[in-house]
Amino acid sequence: MRSRRAAILWGAAIAYAAAIFVLSSQPVSAPAEETVALLGDKALHGIEYAGFAILLTLAISSTPSTRVSSRAAMIAFAGTALYAASDEFHQTLVPGRDGNLADLAADVLGAFVGAALVHAWRRRSARATSVSETSPR
């Protein structure tokens, strides 16, 4: 059961990374520019990479190694930040796109928020489980 869950989580994280790559390979169309302007470019970058960090943290935490699992949020944050940097570089090679440090900063902030949310949720769940196990029935 655990390995099936891990495979699904890793598949989701890899598919999400592939989607980021494919979308970053496309020139930005005029309707997309209007949507980006309406929602805010940096907010979209943050949301995009928060989602990736959440999936990556969950996938890493499904690892049977408690040493790795306990550091899942830090590992996922580092991996997501590196992926964001490679994506910004990749965009410099795509006609009609450009990579810049402000986008990278928004990506990294989103990665931090996503990994931190999962870390906080896992800690709270672990605490709730340990309290319920010690309470009288």
Beta strands, then each sheet from edge to edge (+ up, - down):
end
